């Protein structure tokens, strides 16, 4: 694992020592090289995990997320170029440093063997993200968003620390590879339910579960583009990853503790996607659509069947790439019209036809067009939910309709119709932006050919 | 037989060539639209070989080509089913697309994005063929959603127009409602048969198949615009006319019926679903025929007649005659595509005028289109020995001699006679009488790109029914004998429709009642359906999402219960405790509480 972590850390001196005109190119190329060196991790010769050392391991659940993380860094760097073009060079370097730090923490989080290390790094990711939101965000609301982001996540995860300390004291180990052999807690004691809640709440907030999701739209909307991308693509998936890891050891209690959360997710999924129908703010729409998609992941993890676990993993990867791409597209609109309001940037297809093609593809991915991996994820989750309870198909079906509606509403409002006069002299789309979209879309399309590699441990 | 499968795959792959060649195509050879059209022609010719071999030998095939993935116990293949239905439908779809492509070269010649238009049509054709040849539900779903998205893109082709965008969104919305049914049955089959391969599903004997079949019926309702989910089809006429001809009459909209035909081995054992299909089809065919009666937009009339014919196909499914329904799909494709091409020719010649009240007397300036339109309309009404006769007459006879739901049968018969009424209305208003269009318009229909495709489809509309029904083996035993009055019912109701309509047309040609009757309003306003469904439903949903989801839940409750409440409590506590206000009592109280808590904790814990 060090061969990924150390080069990533070395990105910081690279950024600071680069000549100012080579800053972006150097860091992009170098991080892209890192992400390519990570690809062999996919080659898991057998079902076992790849134990790199006592501290780090990777298996078929964490590898796709790990690769998503390393893949996203060059994309983030590419996306931020225009946003930072007016800042002084030291600020640019600081910004890259923050992204790299976040990247390092994330890599270590996804590959940590010890739960307590996972916890520490999970918390550590908050710091660079917070700095990115509150320092480089667009408007003054960024401070409020930062506070929401920090306190929701912190307050949610403090019980997890207590639970981990308790487990360490009673079991003697927090090693993820050993923990499945843990003597399962009995169902009768109310304390074990509290333990379950303590374990799960941190991840539920991070996902986020409906009701605990208020930080997400705020943070996503106010964050700079790289922040939005990493939040939507990876930080939410930390929650899913943690839940997938932890549910293995909480098994008998999960069976009856899940009901309220399943209900809340089913309901929240529809509520959040119907909020999307009334959004005027492009980034907020994408943020709420993330909440609705993540509700599907929560349900899938709660169902605890092989199909649902596979669906959850596939959906996490698919959503990571799709929503990150949508944020990039929203940002490209923002950089031209200087507003996130959808109605101010309509009819763009007339002026930016290639960008309209990216919009179309991203929206189609978001509404899970077959055979995209988004569909594979959603279909697996739907099937698992259907076999759990036949009636759930009604709510899931409504959500499918609303998802299609808001995705196309977004597409039609921004791309179709007559263009407005104030966008007469906007800039054409840059090669950088088109490359960025293509780099998002290529993995999505390539994964269609072989979706097995993102189906997680149970495949 | 190996050659047949290879040829079939070849004709499928040929279609991919222009898509792959988009960027490196040399435009000095011939224009890109022409290139696509030629490729489709090749694909059509090649696909005829396996079809002829199939007709000769009757051997069905299934091809597993590529193992996609294995999920636990379920294998997903890229598999093609080359049976009667796909073998017969493929050449027909290719033939019609070929003709429509050629027509589009004339119709869309001034469009700056004509290359993209052709690419879209080609992509649509590919997804449609995926749908038809799919052997597992997942692959079928790929085609199913693919045609939906392509229809979205093609309806919204003139994306500057609000109406086009609305219609496109409407199409997707109604199709998505149907998709829920599809996903439901996929989930059900996954759960109960652990397979999505169609022949494996049929192998098993399920206890109760009502739920998945209801799902499939819902899917077919959405895609084939059956009653309840029908409004998207007439709205889809916002798209260019070639799109209406290809997608919304001959290929895409029959996908729902095709799905039910695919699943007939399962459906024929479930009487409840059959009855539901019968009633749904009967209501659709009558309702949309009534709506067609008073429309003035030529494309809308043809669209409603499509909807009515789809209802007739659904009725045929309902009386458990899937092969007949399939025959009607095949024959209907020819004359309906031609009717749209004719109306396209008229619309284009009259400078985009679609209102039949502003046409009239077109038989003189456009004799060829007139001929084609009249032959198409007669074929549609089931004139003996034209294409429509071979399927429609058979369907009506089978209905007449069957023992099922008499009410549904009656509705179907009425709808059949109404077919004649709206057909004669187009002919009467658009073609006969005196011209009512601007006299400055130059009408010229002597363009080979217009004449050739219509001629081909015209020949198809006359002979295709004869050829197809002569070359297929009867799968169900036809009714050999029946009383004379049952035999000629179809003809009689159609004739009655004709005579009545002709008289009515003469009556209403100039006269306009100051206050239209309720019946007229019902028909003209599409049964008040759009007013109820398209205003009330979105309004409630959007109100709910604005008021309850956004305002009450997100902005008020969730905000106030957790973050704001915490902040408020902390703020109040700290202000009341930190500022020195001389509140000695509360200071002592807080001191006391702390002491007691500490003591108690120590007492119990240590």
Interface residues (C-beta under 8 A of the other chain):
Chain A: X148 X151 X152 X211 X212 X213 X214 X271 X272 X274 X275 X277 X278 X306 X307 X310 X347 X349 X350 X360 X364 X369 X370 X371 X379 X380 X382 X383 X386 X387 X390 X393 X396 X397 X400 X401 X404 X405 X408 X409 X412 X415 X416 X417 X418 X450 X451 X452 X455 X458 X459
Chain B: X69 X71 X72 X138 X141 X142 X144 X145 X146 X149 X152 X153 X156 X159 X160 X162 X165 X168 X169 X172 X173 X176 X177 X179 X180 X183 X184 X186 X187 X188 X190 X191 X211 X541 X542 X544 X545 X546 X549 X550 X553 X554 X558 X559 X562 X563
